[in-house]
């Protein structure tokens, strides 16, 4: 009798969790803003252009190099090496 009660309780818990996840998914899908993707810049964050390949990069996540002309931002170490003399 106790096993039967525990099995029903476990089943009820799993069903409740599934329903809550389903409702959370509906709520997120019905929102006006798309979910934020990993690695995407924050809204309003200024992006700069890589001087070698022209790719736009977020300064906080870019590879940098400093010279007398200032700080330059690159999309990768390969572009930075191509830029440096």
ABEGO torsion letter per residue (X at the ends): XAAAAAAAAAAAAAAAAAAAAAAAAAAAAABABBBBBBGBBBBGBBBBBBAAAGBBBBAAABBBBBBAAEBBBBABAAAAAAABX
